Amino acid sequence: MSKILVVDDEQSIVDVLTYNLTKAGHQPIVARDGEQALSLARTEQPDLVILDLMLPGIDGLDVCRSLRKDGDLPIIMLTAKDEEVDRVVGLELGADDYVVKPFSVRELMARVKSVLRRAQSKPTESPLVLRVSDLRLDVTRHEALWRSASLELTAIQFELLRVLMGDPGRVFSRDELLNQVWGYDYYGDTRTVDSAVKRLRARLREAAPDIELIVTVRDAGYKLSDDV
């Protein structure tokens, strides 16, 4: 049973989510605003947060930002159709996925399952450190470094880099990355991969502006640069 924090001030959505989460064997906890969400996240230690962006008081983006400072708690955002900018910002802050309102309950539950599976499959038994030249990834500590500079990566960006570093120089197709990073039951498409790679590149360029660490191979996919 997974403990899931539902953060929304619309009673109808809360009712739908708590019913379906309970039916799926999860334990839902409800917060009506951002302040309560942060309090419950710290005291209840949920396995996942379903977070609405439009909240009274502290909004969803600030809640997401605060949760990311505390750790890697998985977050699925709920957004309205006209909130594209907020959706992108939320993903930049570290949300693992998003669902657009009005949403399909079946799709949302599939995403809950997928995000929980990814979170629970992270290795915890022994340290795992990947090194490719000056790029270092400590999986158990969730730390990424370029030389001595820390790379502040979201959970998706970290996992994407982990896959690429696991086989340097190999070209991964978009479908392969989608399956390995997001999971086979993810509802998105390959444009999700392109968007995530773009954001990861931006983070890497902050630390290594003179090197293109991730290379696009036309009509094939992406790889870690052979020149790293």
C-alpha positions in Angstrom: 0.0 0.0 0.0 1.4 3.4 -1.0 0.5 6.6 0.9 -0.5 9.3 -1.5 -0.9 13.0 -0.7 -3.7 14.6 -2.7 -3.4 18.4 -2.8 -6.5 20.1 -4.3 -9.1 22.6 -3.1 -11.9 21.3 -5.4 -14.1 18.9 -3.4 -15.3 17.0 -6.6 -11.7 16.2 -7.6 -10.7 15.2 -4.1 -13.7 12.9 -3.9 -12.8 11.2 -7.3 -9.1 10.9 -6.4 -9.6 9.5 -2.9 -12.2 7.0 -4.1 -10.1 5.7 -7.0 -6.8 5.6 -5.0 -8.5 3.7 -2.2 -10.0 1.3 -4.7 -6.5 0.7 -6.1 -5.2 -0.2 -2.7 -3.5 3.1 -1.8 -3.9 5.3 1.3 -4.9 8.8 0.3 -4.2 11.8 2.5 -5.8 15.2 1.6 -4.5 18.7 1.8 -6.7 21.7 0.8 -3.9 24.3 0.4 -0.2 24.7 -0.1 0.6 25.2 3.6 -1.2 22.1 4.7 0.4 20.2 1.8 3.9 21.0 3.0 3.0 20.2 6.6 1.5 16.8 5.7 4.4 16.0 3.3 6.8 16.3 6.2 4.8 14.6 8.9 3.1 11.8 6.9 6.0 11.1 4.5 3.9 10.0 1.6 5.2 7.9 -1.3 3.7 10.3 -4.0 2.1 13.7 -4.2 -0.7 14.6 -6.6 -0.5 18.3 -6.7 -2.8 20.9 -8.2 -1.1 24.1 -9.4 -3.9 26.5 -8.5 -4.1 26.5 -4.7 -5.1 29.1 -2.2 -2.2 30.6 -0.3 1.0 29.0 -1.3 0.5 27.9 -5.0 1.4 24.6 -6.5 4.7 25.8 -8.0 6.0 27.0 -4.7 4.9 23.7 -3.0 6.8 21.8 -5.7 9.9 24.0 -5.2 9.8 23.4 -1.4 9.3 19.7 -1.7 12.2 19.4 -4.1 14.5 21.2 -1.6 13.5 18.5 0.9 14.2 15.5 -1.3 13.0 13.4 -4.2 9.4 12.8 -3.3 7.6 11.9 -6.6 5.2 14.6 -7.8 2.4 14.4 -10.4 1.0 17.9 -11.2 -2.6 18.6 -12.1 -2.9 21.6 -14.5 -5.6 23.3 -16.5 -5.4 23.3 -20.3 -4.3 26.9 -20.6 -1.4 26.6 -18.1 1.3 25.5 -20.5 3.9 27.9 -19.0 3.2 26.8 -15.5 3.4 23.2 -16.6 6.8 23.7 -18.1 8.0 25.6 -15.0 6.7 22.8 -12.8 8.7 20.2 -14.7 11.7 22.4 -14.5 11.3 22.5 -10.7 11.3 18.7 -10.5 7.7 17.4 -11.0 7.9 13.8 -12.4 4.7 14.0 -14.5 1.6 16.1 -15.2 -2.0 15.5 -16.0 -4.2 18.1 -17.7 -7.7 18.8 -16.3 -10.3 17.6 -17.0 -8.4 14.3 -16.8 -9.2 10.7 -17.4 -9.2 8.8 -14.1 -7.9 5.7 -15.9 -4.9 7.8 -17.3 -4.2 9.4 -14.0 -4.2 6.0 -12.2 -1.8 4.6 -14.9 0.5 7.5 -14.3 0.4 7.0 -10.5 1.3 3.4 -11.1 4.2 4.3 -13.4 5.7 7.0 -11.2 5.5 4.8 -8.1 7.1 1.9 -10.0 10.0 4.2 -11.1 10.5 5.5 -7.6 10.4 2.1 -5.9 12.8 0.6 -8.5 15.6 2.9 -7.6 18.6 0.9 -6.3 19.0 1.0 -2.5 21.1 -2.0 -1.6 24.6 -0.8 -2.5 26.3 2.3 -3.8 26.3 2.8 -7.5 28.5 5.4 -9.0 28.9 6.1 -12.7 31.9 8.0 -14.1 32.4 9.1 -17.6 35.5 11.4 -17.8 34.6 14.5 -15.6 31.0 13.5 -15.3 30.0 11.6 -12.1 26.7 10.2 -11.1 26.1 8.7 -7.6 22.7 6.9 -8.0 22.2 6.1 -4.3 22.9 9.6 -3.2 21.2 11.1 -6.2 24.2 13.3 -6.8 25.5 14.5 -10.2 28.8 16.3 -10.6 30.6 17.8 -13.5 34.2 18.1 -12.2 33.6 19.8 -8.8 30.3 21.5 -9.8 27.1 20.0 -8.6 24.3 19.5 -11.2 20.9 20.3 -9.8 18.8 17.7 -11.7 15.2 16.7 -11.4 14.4 13.0 -10.9 13.6 12.6 -14.6 16.8 14.4 -15.7 18.9 12.3 -13.4 17.4 9.1 -14.6 17.8 10.2 -18.3 21.5 11.0 -17.6 21.9 7.7 -15.8 20.7 5.7 -18.8 23.0 7.6 -21.2 26.0 7.3 -19.0 25.3 3.5 -18.6 26.5 3.0 -22.1 28.6 6.0 -23.3 28.6 6.5 -27.1 25.6 4.3 -27.7 22.7 5.9 -29.5 19.4 5.5 -27.6 16.3 5.9 -29.7 13.5 8.0 -28.3 11.3 5.0 -27.8 14.1 3.3 -25.8 14.5 6.3 -23.6 10.8 6.7 -23.1 10.5 3.1 -22.0 13.6 3.1 -19.8 13.1 6.4 -18.1 9.3 6.8 -18.0 8.2 3.2 -18.3 6.4 1.0 -20.7 3.0 2.0 -19.4 3.6 5.8 -19.7 0.9 7.6 -21.7 3.2 10.2 -23.2 4.9 10.2 -26.6 8.5 10.7 -27.9 8.1 14.5 -27.7 8.3 14.0 -24.0 11.9 12.7 -24.5 12.8 15.7 -26.7 11.5 18.1 -24.1 13.4 16.4 -21.2 16.6 16.2 -23.2 16.4 19.9 -23.9 16.0 20.8 -20.2 18.8 18.4 -19.2 21.1 20.0 -21.8 20.4 23.4 -20.4 21.4 22.2 -16.9 24.6 20.6 -18.3 25.6 23.7 -20.2 25.5 25.7 -17.1 28.3 23.6 -15.7 30.1 22.8 -19.0 29.3 25.6 -21.5 32.1 24.6 -23.9 31.1 21.0 -24.3 28.0 19.4 -25.8 27.6 16.5 -23.5 24.4 15.1 -25.1 24.5 14.6 -28.9 21.5 14.4 -31.2 21.9 11.7 -33.9 19.5 12.6 -36.7 16.7 10.2 -37.2 18.2 7.9 -34.6 18.1 9.4 -31.1 20.5 10.7 -28.5 23.9 9.6 -27.0 26.4 10.8 -24.5 29.2 12.6 -26.4 32.3 10.7 -27.4 34.3 13.8 -26.5 33.3 13.9 -22.8 
